[in-house]
Structure formats: C-alpha cells, structure tokens
Amino acid sequence: MPEATFYAKATRGASRLVGHWLLIGAASPDRLAMILADTARLAKLGEPEDTPDGATLNAWSGDAQPPLWAARTALFLLVQMPARPLPRDELEACAWAYCWLRNRDFESLPDALAALPGHLHEPLREPLEQAFVDQNSRRLI
C-alpha cells in the first residue's frame, strides 16, 4: 500500500527535518530549541508543554522521534530562510511534504504545489503528490 509507505517515510524523515533546522540555524542548540518552541506557539503550529533544550533538539535530530509540532515548525522556519534550503534525501522530502500539508489547508494538489516557494517545486513535487494521496485517504488526520 503506497500510503503506508509514504507515511512511514515521512515519520522517519521528521528527525532529519528537525536536524536540518539544527544544522543550518545560526545559533546554539539551546537557542534554536527555544526559537522552535516559541515559533510553534506564535504561528499556532502546536503547543509545546515545555520549551525543549539543546540536548532534546539534538536527540530529536537523531534517534528520538520529534513531536509533530517540532517538525512542522522546523519546516515553517526552513522555507522562510534566504539560503533556500532543500530536503537532503527522500525521507526528509517526505517529511517536508507531510508538514507542508499539515501547516496549511489546501483545496487541491495544484494549490499546494503553487503555494510552495519556487525552489521547492521540483524537489517536493513527487513527495507532495504522495502526501496529498495519503491525506485524502485520511492518514494525515
């Protein structure tokens, strides 16, 4: 079942997405963790109970599964960076697509693709198509 495969990839890619924020964020891990939590609250991408520390952020970018708010917020911040980062592999691209659909409401796949920053159209086209199918089969609820 392709949806199950996509969801598994997106889930595994979430730590890579958070790790990308940790890698290119211009601050200490403690500061990046605080920015992530504060942005999640302000942008209404989640309500972290506590503000994580740098060690937690490092764990989330490794073997520990990050909470959904952290992955959604990492994507929110990455797509706004002037450096125009791109997903580094297939798993991370799936997480980017999954979070893109979770962060905003789209009527259609063309709407979701059109809303992407230009540099992400090609790298996220296929993962976003898979995410949209997954969402429509109600896995992304």
C-alpha positions in Angstrom: 0.0 0.0 0.0 1.7 3.2 -1.2 0.1 5.4 1.5 1.6 3.3 4.3 5.0 3.5 2.7 4.7 7.3 2.4 3.6 7.7 6.0 6.5 5.6 7.2 9.0 7.6 5.2 7.5 10.9 6.4 7.6 9.7 10.0 11.3 8.6 9.7 12.1 11.8 7.9 10.8 14.1 10.7 14.0 13.8 12.7 16.0 14.7 9.6 13.8 17.8 9.1 14.5 18.9 12.7 18.1 18.0 12.2 18.2 20.3 9.1 17.0 23.2 11.3 19.7 22.4 13.8 22.3 22.2 11.1 21.7 25.5 9.4 20.2 27.6 12.2 22.5 30.3 13.1 22.5 29.9 16.9 23.3 27.4 19.7 21.2 24.3 20.0 19.6 25.7 23.2 18.6 28.9 21.4 17.4 27.0 18.3 15.2 24.9 20.5 13.7 28.0 22.2 13.1 29.6 18.7 11.4 26.4 17.6 9.1 26.2 20.6 8.3 30.0 20.6 7.6 29.9 16.8 5.3 26.9 17.2 3.3 28.8 19.8 3.2 32.1 17.9 2.4 30.6 14.5 -0.1 28.2 16.0 1.7 25.1 14.8 1.5 23.4 18.1 1.5 23.9 21.8 4.7 22.5 23.3 4.2 21.9 27.0 7.8 22.8 27.8 10.5 24.6 25.9 13.0 21.9 24.9 16.7 22.4 25.5 19.6 21.8 23.0 20.1 18.3 24.2 16.5 17.5 23.4 16.8 19.1 20.0 19.9 17.0 19.3 18.1 13.9 20.3 15.1 14.7 18.1 17.5 15.1 15.1 19.0 11.7 15.8 17.2 8.6 17.0 14.4 10.1 19.0 11.1 10.8 17.2 10.4 14.6 17.4 6.9 15.7 18.2 4.8 16.8 15.2 4.9 20.5 16.3 8.7 20.4 16.1 8.8 19.0 12.6 6.0 21.4 11.4 7.8 24.4 12.9 11.2 23.4 11.5 9.6 23.3 8.1 7.9 26.7 8.7 11.3 28.2 9.6 13.3 26.5 6.8 11.1 27.6 4.0 11.5 31.2 5.0 15.3 31.1 5.1 17.0 33.2 2.5 19.5 30.4 1.9 16.7 28.4 0.3 17.4 25.0 1.9 16.3 21.9 0.1 15.5 18.4 1.6 18.7 16.4 1.7 17.2 13.0 1.0 13.9 11.2 0.2 12.9 10.6 3.8 13.4 14.3 4.6 11.5 15.3 1.5 8.5 13.2 2.6 8.6 14.9 6.0 8.7 18.3 4.3 5.7 17.4 2.2 3.8 15.9 5.1 4.4 19.0 7.2 3.6 21.4 4.3 0.1 19.9 4.1 -0.3 19.9 7.9 0.7 23.6 8.2 -1.9 24.9 5.8 -5.2 24.0 4.2 -5.2 23.3 0.5 -8.2 22.6 -1.7 -6.2 20.7 -4.3 -2.7 19.3 -5.1 -2.1 22.1 -7.6 -2.9 24.7 -4.9 -0.4 23.0 -2.5 2.3 22.9 -5.2 1.6 26.5 -6.3 2.0 27.7 -2.7 5.5 26.2 -2.3 8.4 28.6 -2.7 9.8 28.3 -6.3 13.0 26.5 -5.3 10.9 23.7 -3.7 8.6 22.9 -6.7 10.7 20.3 -8.3 12.2 18.6 -5.1 8.8 18.3 -3.4 6.6 17.6 -6.4 6.6 13.8 -6.0 6.5 13.7 -2.2 3.7 16.3 -2.1 1.7 14.2 -4.6 2.2 11.2 -2.3 1.3 13.3 0.8 -1.8 14.5 -0.9 -3.0 11.0 -1.6 -2.1 10.0 1.9 -4.1 12.9 3.3 -7.1 12.1 1.2 -7.1 8.6 2.5 -7.3 10.2 5.9 -4.0 9.1 7.3 -2.9 12.7 7.9 -5.8 13.5 10.3 
